[in-house]
Every structure is written in C-alpha cells, then in structure tokens.
Amino acid sequence: MDIQEKILSPIRSEFRLFEEEYERVLRTDNPLLREVLSSLLARRGKQMRPMIVLLCAKLCGEINEKTIKTAVALELLHTASLLHDDVVDNSDMRRGMPTVHKQWNNKVAILVGDFMLSKVIELVASLRNVRILNIVSDMGKALAGGELLQLEHSEEFYSSADLLSERQYFSVIENKTARLFSACAEAGAVSAGATLRQETALTTYGEHLGICFQMQDDILDFSDSEELGKPTMGDIREGKITLPLLVSLQRATQDERRRILSLLRGPINFDAEQDIHSFVLRYDGIRYARRKMQEHYNMAVNALQSAVRPQHDTLTDRLLSSLIALADYAVNRVK
C-alpha cells in the first residue's frame, strides 16, 4: 500500500465525491479554458489539502456536502495561487511538466487562475456559512501577503548587506504554506460541527504540517534527485531565501559570507550553483533545517492528541493514523 492509499483508507468513498465535484466545477464550454483545465487535471499531485479537509471533518463528525465543497474551494484557491506564482516567478516547470504560462502564455495562466478564483467565490457563497467564508477569505489574503512579504525580503536581501533573521523567514512560510494547511484543517473541522477544542487542535496540526512541508521543499532544493518536480536549486535561481541557505550564511565567516552573497546577487551559472551547494553542506544548513522540521513535526503530531477523547473507537484510530501518515509524508517525500 503506497502512502496515498494509506492516507485515503478511511475516507476513500468521500474522496471520490470530492474528485467528482472538483471535475464538475471545472466543466466549461470554452475550448481554450477546457484545454488548459484538462491539462491541470491530468497533472494533479497527491492532493494533500483536500485530504486534510476530509480527514479532519471525519475526525470531528460526518463528512457532508459542505465538507466536499469546502475541500474543492480550497484546492481551487491553492491551484489558482500556483498559476499566478509561476508567472511571478517565471517558473518553467511544475510537477515535472511545463507550467501553464510556459505551455501557453502569461495571459492564459492569469485568466485561468482568475476563473478558478471565481469558482471559489461561487462555491463558498453556496455554503452560506460565515465561519468557512472567513477561513477561505483569510487564507486568500494570507497567501497574497506571504508572497509579497517574500518578495520584499528577497529584494532587501539582494540589495543590502543585512541578512534576514530566522523569524523573518518563518513569517513568510507561516503566511503562505502554513496558513493554507491550517485553513484546510480548520475548515474541515468547522464543516463537521467540531468543538472549539477540536478546531484549535486541528488548526495547530495543520499549521505545523504546513511548515514541515515548506521546510522539506527548502531541503529538496539542495537535493541531487532527478525525480523532483521542479529543478534542483530552482529556489536559489529565483532569488528565494531558504532556511538551509540562511543559516549557513549566518554561520559563515565574514569573507565567505561576502563571497557567497556576491554569487547569489549575480547571474547564477552551474559553477555558482555547485559552489553554493557545497557551502550549505559545509555549514550544516540542511542538517539544521531537518532538526527544525522535526520540531514542527512533533508539534503537529502532539496537537492531534487534543482533538480526540482518551477513549475512542477504531475509526478514530484509523483517522489519526492517516493524519500522522500525512505528516510523515511531508517530512520524508523526495519530490
């Protein structure tokens, strides 16, 4: 049994309902839009976010129509943000395939993302649930704010002699990836009528799970694996600041820091990439990031214990096992 099957085991039938609704929502008579959306449907990943929505909902009660529509809305919002991010970052590849803006053009990518955002509004409005509306709208604001914060920090980093703090680094990923995962967990819980204790515990779980996911992305950026869905050292080439690089710069001597910063601020060729890679390994940047990621993994798993009663049934054990498997996947995945 692969990791996805293990995670889906207690929600398999409900996940099929999610997939059916997701595909239904994206049906269109527009030929170009249909072509792009078919391409996006064919390249879907593990779909962790809807899994989180469904698992958290079932842990708190019953998965219902509100849960399914919430999962679709959050996945659409996530996908739309990726389409826009790829344009902003000028990324050529996503999950091992050409990005929409690369395969078509920037206008198509932006407009398809806008179409998805309109579907998010339509779905959330149909729920008539103010709590879920607030969760989704707050998440959308956080995603945009996180991207702008990352852009601002990157520009400061590449135009001044000051290094970012670790706190500034975490402020970016908390507003981007962590907020997305915590919103999925919280909205799933709310859709099933969770108690305040359950909502708080699962939101905390989602937040730390999201941090783990982003930190593993940072680590994989320095991987030599050919299986990655995006190029190795891609974040460095795009001017993004990752924790392994940041902590290595903080630990380096002044002369070496100055030398690496000059490489980062100039055109990065193959030799520069290898030099930066060796530098991060030499200062244990990856090992440090793994230790920090393990801390957040522990906090995610510990939060789950507060979401259930000490005495619970077999289904609850299976759901907890799936949520822990999601955390395991976040820290152990290779792409």
N, C-alpha and C positions, 0 to 999 in steps of 0.2 A: 504494500500500500504506500503510494507516494504521499508527500506532505499535504498536498491539496485534498486528496481523498480522506486523509486522516482528519483534517480540519472540518471538512464538509460532512463527515459521517452523521452527526446528529441533526443536520439541517439540510440534507440533500434535496428533499422534495421542495422545501421552501426556496432553496437557491435556484431551482429550476423555474419557479414562479418569478423570481427576480429577473432571470435571464430573458424570459418571455416578455415581461413588462418592459425591460430595457430595450429590447429589439422593437417592440410595438411602438414605444415612444419615439424611436428614431426613424420610423417609416415616413417616407416623403415621396411626392410626385416629381420633385425637381431632379433632373437627370444628373447634374454635376454634384449636387448635395448627396444624392443617393450613392454615387460612386465613391465619394470621399468617406461617407459614413460606413459603407460596406468594407472599405479598407481598414478603418478603425476597429470595426467589429472583429475582423479577422486577426488583428494583432493584439487582442486583449491579453493582459498578463494574468497573474494569479488572482487578481480581484480581491485583494485583502480587505479593502474598505467595506464593500457590501457584506463580506463575511463577518466583519466586526459588528456591523449593524444587526445582522440576523442572529448571531450568537448571543450578543448582549440582550437583545429583545427576548429571546427564548429563555435565557437565564432568569429573566425577571417576570416572565409570564408567557403569553402566547404571541407568536408572530401573526400579524394581521395585515390587512390591505394597507393600512397606514405605514406599517414597517416596510413593506415591499416598496411602496412609492418613495419613502424616505431614503431607502438604500439606492434606488435609481437616481433620485435627485442629487445625492451626494457624489455618486460615481460620475454623473454627468458634469457636475461642477468641477470635480477633480480633472476629468479629461479635458474640459474646456480650458482650464488653467494650464495644462501641459501644452496644448496647441498654442496658446499665447506665449508661454515661456519659451518654446522652441523658436519662435520668431524673435523674441527679445534677445535670446542667447545665440541666435544664428546657428542652432544645432542641426546637424545633418542627419543624425541617426537617433532612433528611439526604439528600444527593444529589438535591436539588430536589423531594423528596417528604416528606409528613408522617412524622414519626418514629412508631415503634410506640406509644410511650406517649401520643403526641398522637392518633393514629388510634384506639387502643383505650383503654388507661389504664396507669398505673404498674404495677399488679399484673401485668397481662398481659406487659408488657415485661420485668419482672424474672423472671417464671416461664419465659418463653420463653428468656431468657438462661441460666437455670439448666438448662433442658432441653438446650441446646447444650453447656453445660459437662459435663453427664453423658455426652453422646456423645463428648466429647473424652477423658474418662477411659476409656470403653469402647474407643475406637479405640487409644489409646496402650497400654492393657493388652494388647490383642491382638497388639501388635508384639513383646512380650517382649524389648525392647531397653532396657537400663538407661540408656545414653547418651541416647537420644531421650527417654525418660521424664524424665530430669533436665533436658534442654533445655526441654521443654514446661512442666514444673512451675516451673522458674526463671523462665521468661518470664511465666507467670501471676502469680507473686509480684512480679515487676518492674513489670508493668502496674498492679497494685493499689497498690504502693508509690509508683510515679510519680504516680498520681492523688492519693494522699494528700499527697505532697510538694508537688504543685502547689496543692492546697487550702490547705495550711499556709502556703506562701509568699504566696499571694494574700491570705489573712487578715492576715498580717503587713504586707503591702504597703499594704493599705487601712485599717489601724488604727494605723500608726506613720509617723513622718517619714523612716524609713530606706528607701533604695532597695535593691532586690536587686542582687547582683553578677551579672555575666555568667556566672560559674562556677555560681551557683545556678540560673540559667536553664537552662544546659546539663545540669545534674544531673537536671532534670525530664525533658527530652526524651530523654536517654540512657536513662532508666529506662522511658520509655513507647515512643515510636515507634522509636528506635534499637534497643532490645533486641528488639522484635518482628521487625524486618527482619534483624538479625544472627542471631536464632534460626532464622528460615526458611532462611538461607544455611547455617548450621552443620548443622542437622538434615538438610537435603537432602544435604549432603556426606557426613555420617555414614551416611545410609541407603544410599549407594552405595559404601561402603568406602573413603572418601578417605584419603589420607596425612595425617599431622599438619600438614605444610606446607600442604596444600590447605585443610584445615579452618581453620587460622589465617588464611590469606589471605582466604578467602571470608567468614569471620566478620567480619573487618575491613571488607571491602567492604560487607557488609550493615549494619554499624553506621553507617558514614559515609553510605550511601544513605538510611538512616532519618533521620539528622539533616538531610540535604538536603530530604527530603520534608516534615518538620515545619517547617523554616525557610521553605519555599515556601508552606506553609499560613499562616504568620505574615505573609508578604508579601502574599498574596492577601486577607488580612483587610482590607487597606487599598486593595484594588482597586475600581475603579468598574464592573467587569464585571457584566453581567446574567446571565452563564452559570454563575455559581458555584452549586454545590450547597448552599451554606449562605449565609445573609445576610452581606453585607459589613459589617464592624465587629462581627460576631457575637461574636468572642472578647472584644472590649472590653466589650460589653454583659454578657457572662457573668462579667466580673471576672478574666479570664485575662491573664497578663502575657506579651507577645510581645517578641521582640528589637528590632524597629523602634521600638516604644514605649519600651522600657527604655533603649536607647542614646540616644534623643532626650532623655529625662528627665535622663540623666547629663550631657549636653552643654549643657542649658539653663541660663539664669541662675536664680538662686535664686527671684526673684519669679515668673518664668514657670513654673518647675517647680511652685511652690506653687499657681499658678492652675490648671494642668492637673491636678494631683493633686486639687484641690477638685472639678473637673468629673468626674474618674474615680470619686470617692467619693460622688457624689450621683446622683440619677436622671439617666440619660444620654438626653437627647432628641435630636432631629435636629440642632439648632443645636450642641449639645455635640459630637456626632459629627463635624460638619464642622470645628469648631474643633480637635479632637484630630487629625483627619486632616491639616489644614493644618500643625499643629505638627510632626508627624512628617516631613512633606515638607520643612519649613523646616530641620530639623536633620539632614537626610540619613539618617534612620533606616532607610529602605528600601534606599538605596544601600549602607549599611554591612552590612545583613543579606545583601544579594546577594553582597557580597565574601566574607563569611564562608562563605556557602553554596558559593561557587565553590571555596574552600579544601577543603571537605569532599568536594565532587565530585571534585576532583583526587586526594584520598587514596583515595576509593573506586575510581576507575579504575586508579590505580597499584597498588593491592592485587591486582587481578586478574592482573597480570603474574607474581606469585609463585605463582599457582595452577596455572600450566601450564609445561611444559618449553619451552625456547627453540625447539626443533624440534617442531612439532606439525602435525596434519592439518587438512584443510578443515573438518571438523565442529567442531573446537575453535575455529577462527576464527569460524564462524557463531555458536557459543555465546557467545564473548567479545563479538561484535558485539551480540547480544541483551542481554547484561548491561550493556553500555555504553549501549544504547538505553534500558534501564530507568532508568539514572542520568540520561540526557538528559531523559527524560520527567519525572522527579522535579523537576528544576530549571526546566523550561520549561512545565509544564502550566498551564492557565488556570482549572482548577476541580478 
